[in-house]
Amino acid sequence: MKALFITALDDLQILGALGRGLHLWPHCFLTNDKVHVKSLVTQNFEILAGKLETGHLKESKAVVYEVLDVEAKRIEDVKGVELINVRLSLLQLFLSCLWLVKDNSVNFELGFLESPHRGMTVNVTSNSRSVRFSSSKGVFNKTDFSADELRAARNIFQKLYGGPTPEKISRNPVISLPDLTNRFERVMYFVQTARSASELSIKVAQYVTCLECLFCTDSSELSHKMSERAALFLATSKLRRLELYNELKSAYAVRSRVVHGDRLPAKYVSLLPRICEQLDQVLREAVYKIVTSEQYYPLFTGRSEELERFFLEIVLAKDERQEPS
């Protein structure tokens, strides 16, 4: 039996036509072809889901859909919700990879499952996730993505999650920190927490947690180590390294006050949007540099001792203004 999973992506403006769509995982596509989307939404689907929801799907500028094979002749609501949740989990991971390309507030709301797809008598199930990403400044606005940028996000998605499939996710649907076996997986988990925070000071705290996770291998001198190592890893000139070091030290001061329950001074409150934007950019540059590098990705997903040795070499070589080979 065929079943249809479908959901709209909000605040995503796709430049150019994708036709049938960009392939995300087996049988799943991202498209902006309204004619194709309207062909997927059957009359029975529209009656059961409602014209308001299906109208949003048909008029959306970005839709994710998958026509899947299901062994059962009928999918009950509980099973339908499970199938939807697995696919929304995958889509949430893709949105994190979309963030690696550029800052955005792309989200989804309801995901639907029609079974059987195009049947005479059908059942429609829906569900959503509570996580909602905002931009680095905590706002929601449309962001333009070209087809090449979407492919770049898809390629990172497939590299990070090893060719993700609904079957892999369904075997371990609950994510807990002990299950995230390397620091890079933990960073991506905290990235989602930062991007879903609605309060800017909490965003700052979570962004700093991400940078700590990337650049610190023990619990001593965290503020200095994070700031120095990130500056040396990302910047090439002495002036930019000093600027970045000072920016991150200031951000860490905000983070310390927030997590320890102190009230932020007025000078920090007015600077929160700028600090958030800076941290978001720094973190994205660092993660992108790591994930696209054959040298750095194994290093940041490997043993802490090797990463500590790497940072020590960078610090000792900083006067030479070059990283160790």
C-alpha positions in Angstrom: 0.0 0.0 0.0 1.1 3.5 -0.8 0.9 6.3 1.8 1.8 10.0 1.5 3.7 12.0 4.1 3.6 15.7 3.4 4.4 19.0 5.2 5.0 22.6 4.3 8.2 24.5 5.2 7.6 28.1 6.4 9.9 31.1 5.8 11.8 29.3 3.0 11.9 31.1 -0.3 13.4 28.9 -3.0 15.1 30.7 -5.9 14.4 28.9 -9.2 12.2 25.9 -9.9 12.9 22.5 -8.4 10.4 20.5 -10.4 9.6 17.2 -8.8 12.1 18.2 -6.0 15.4 17.9 -4.3 16.0 14.4 -3.1 16.5 14.5 0.8 16.3 10.8 1.7 14.8 7.7 -0.1 11.5 8.6 -1.8 11.4 12.0 -0.1 11.7 15.3 -1.9 11.7 19.1 -1.3 9.8 21.0 -4.0 8.4 24.4 -4.8 6.3 23.1 -7.7 2.7 24.1 -6.7 1.2 22.1 -9.6 2.9 18.9 -8.4 1.9 19.5 -4.8 -1.7 20.1 -5.8 -1.6 16.8 -7.7 -0.6 15.0 -4.4 -3.4 16.5 -2.3 -6.5 14.4 -3.2 -10.1 15.3 -2.7 -10.5 12.8 0.2 -7.3 14.2 1.8 -8.7 17.7 1.6 -12.0 16.7 3.1 -10.4 14.9 6.1 -7.5 17.4 6.7 -9.6 20.5 6.0 -9.4 23.2 3.4 -7.5 25.5 5.6 -4.6 23.1 6.2 -4.5 21.7 2.6 -4.8 25.2 1.2 -1.6 26.1 3.1 0.1 23.0 1.6 -1.0 23.8 -1.9 0.0 27.5 -1.7 3.3 27.0 0.2 6.5 28.0 -1.5 8.3 24.9 -0.1 6.9 21.5 0.6 8.5 18.2 1.7 6.7 15.0 0.6 7.3 11.2 0.5 5.3 8.5 -1.1 6.1 5.4 1.0 5.3 1.7 0.8 3.6 0.3 3.9 2.9 -3.4 4.3 -0.4 -2.9 6.3 -3.6 -2.5 4.4 -4.7 0.2 6.8 -2.7 2.5 9.1 -4.3 3.2 12.4 -3.8 6.7 14.0 -1.1 5.5 16.5 1.0 4.0 13.7 0.4 7.0 11.5 1.7 9.4 14.2 4.8 7.2 14.6 5.5 7.3 10.9 5.0 11.1 10.9 7.2 11.6 13.9 10.1 9.7 12.3 10.0 11.9 9.2 9.6 15.1 11.2 12.7 14.1 13.2 14.7 13.7 10.0 13.4 17.0 8.7 14.4 18.7 11.9 18.0 17.4 11.3 17.9 18.7 7.7 16.9 22.2 9.0 20.0 22.2 11.2 22.0 21.5 8.1 20.2 24.3 6.3 21.3 26.6 9.1 24.9 25.7 8.3 24.5 27.3 4.9 23.0 30.6 6.3 21.1 32.0 9.2 17.4 31.4 8.9 14.1 30.7 10.6 12.7 28.0 8.4 10.2 25.8 10.2 7.4 23.3 9.7 4.2 22.9 11.6 1.8 20.0 10.9 3.0 16.9 9.1 0.3 14.7 7.5 0.0 11.1 6.5 -2.6 9.9 4.0 -3.2 6.2 3.8 -3.8 4.7 1.4 -2.6 7.5 -0.9 -5.2 8.1 -3.6 -7.5 5.4 -2.1 -11.3 5.5 -2.3 -11.5 5.3 1.5 -8.6 7.0 3.3 -7.4 7.9 6.7 -5.5 11.1 7.4 -3.3 11.5 10.5 -1.4 14.6 11.5 1.1 15.6 14.2 3.7 18.3 14.9 6.8 19.0 16.9 7.1 21.7 19.6 10.6 22.9 18.5 10.5 26.1 16.5 13.7 27.7 15.2 14.2 31.5 15.1 17.0 33.5 13.4 20.1 34.5 15.4 18.2 37.7 16.4 15.2 35.8 17.6 12.9 36.8 14.8 11.0 34.9 12.1 11.4 36.1 8.5 11.7 34.6 5.0 15.1 33.6 3.8 16.1 33.0 0.1 17.9 29.8 -0.7 19.2 28.8 -4.2 19.0 25.3 -5.5 22.8 25.0 -5.0 22.5 26.2 -1.4 19.8 23.6 -0.7 22.0 20.9 -2.3 24.9 22.0 -0.1 22.6 21.6 3.0 21.4 18.2 1.7 25.0 17.0 1.2 26.0 18.0 4.7 22.8 16.3 6.0 23.8 13.0 4.3 27.4 13.2 5.5 26.6 14.0 9.1 23.9 11.5 9.5 25.3 8.7 7.3 22.6 8.6 4.6 19.7 9.0 7.1 16.5 6.9 6.5 13.2 6.7 8.4 14.2 3.1 9.4 17.3 4.2 11.1 15.5 6.9 13.1 12.6 4.6 14.1 15.1 2.2 15.7 16.2 5.0 18.1 13.5 7.7 18.2 14.5 9.2 21.5 17.7 11.2 21.6 19.6 11.5 24.9 23.0 13.0 25.4 24.6 9.7 26.4 23.6 8.3 23.0 25.5 11.2 21.3 28.8 9.4 21.1 31.1 12.2 19.9 31.5 15.9 20.6 30.2 16.9 17.1 26.9 15.2 17.6 26.6 16.9 21.0 27.3 20.3 19.3 24.6 19.7 16.7 22.2 18.9 19.6 23.0 22.1 21.4 22.7 24.1 18.1 19.1 23.1 18.0 18.6 24.2 21.6 20.2 27.6 20.8 18.1 28.2 17.7 14.9 27.2 19.4 15.4 29.5 22.4 13.0 32.5 22.3 14.9 34.7 24.8 18.2 36.2 23.5 20.2 35.8 26.6 19.4 32.1 26.6 20.4 31.9 23.0 23.8 33.4 24.0 24.2 30.9 26.7 23.4 28.0 24.4 25.7 29.3 21.6 28.5 29.5 24.1 27.8 26.0 25.2 28.2 24.9 21.6 31.6 26.6 21.4 32.7 25.2 24.7 31.8 21.7 23.4 33.8 22.3 20.2 36.9 23.9 21.6 37.3 22.7 25.3 38.4 19.3 26.3 38.3 19.8 30.1 36.7 22.0 32.6 39.5 24.4 33.4 39.9 28.0 32.1 36.9 27.5 29.9 36.4 31.2 29.0 40.0 31.7 27.9 40.4 28.4 26.2 37.2 28.7 24.2 37.9 32.2 23.1 41.6 31.7 22.3 41.2 28.4 20.4 38.2 29.6 18.4 40.1 32.8 17.4 43.1 30.8 16.3 41.1 28.2 14.5 38.9 30.7 12.5 40.9 33.9 12.0 44.0 34.3 10.0 45.2 37.8 10.9 46.4 38.9 14.4 44.0 41.8 14.5 40.9 39.6 13.7 42.1 37.0 16.2 42.3 39.6 18.9 38.8 41.0 18.0 37.3 37.5 18.0 38.9 36.7 21.3 37.5 39.8 22.9 34.0 39.2 21.4 33.9 35.6 22.7 35.1 36.6 26.2 32.3 39.2 26.4 29.8 36.6 25.3 31.1 34.2 27.9 30.5 36.9 30.6 26.9 37.2 29.5 26.5 33.4 29.6 28.0 33.2 33.1 25.5 35.8 34.4 22.6 34.1 32.7 23.2 30.5 33.9 24.0 31.6 37.4 20.9 33.7 37.7 22.4 37.1 37.8 20.7 40.1 36.3 22.3 41.4 33.1 23.7 45.0 33.2 22.0 47.4 30.8 25.1 47.6 28.6 24.7 43.9 27.8 21.0 43.9 27.3 21.2 46.5 24.5 24.0 44.5 22.8 22.2 41.1 22.9 21.0 41.1 19.3 24.5 41.9 18.0 26.1 39.3 20.3 23.7 36.6 19.2 24.3 37.4 15.6 28.1 37.3 16.1 28.0 34.0 18.0 25.7 32.4 15.4 28.1 33.4 12.6 31.2 32.2 14.5 29.6 28.9 15.4 28.4 28.3 11.8 31.8 29.1 10.4 33.5 26.7 12.8 31.0 23.8 12.3 31.1 24.3 8.5 34.9 24.4 8.4 34.9 21.1 10.4 32.3 19.2 8.6 33.6 20.0 5.1 37.2 19.2 6.0 38.8 15.7 5.6 41.3 16.8 8.2 39.1 18.4 10.9 36.0 16.2 10.9 37.8 13.0 12.1 39.6 15.1 14.6 36.5 16.7 16.2 34.7 13.4 16.2 37.6 11.4 17.6 39.4 11.2 21.0 39.6 14.2 23.2 43.3 13.6 23.8 44.1 14.1 20.0 42.0 17.3 19.9 43.8 18.6 23.0 47.1 18.0 21.3 45.9 19.7 18.1 44.9 22.8 20.1 48.2 22.9 22.0 50.1 22.8 18.7 47.9 25.7 17.4 48.6 27.8 20.5 52.3 27.2 20.4 52.4 28.0 16.7 50.3 31.1 16.9 53.3 33.4 16.7 54.2 31.8 13.4 50.6 32.7 12.2 50.0 29.2 10.7 48.3 26.0 11.8 50.3 22.8 12.1 50.3 20.5 9.2 
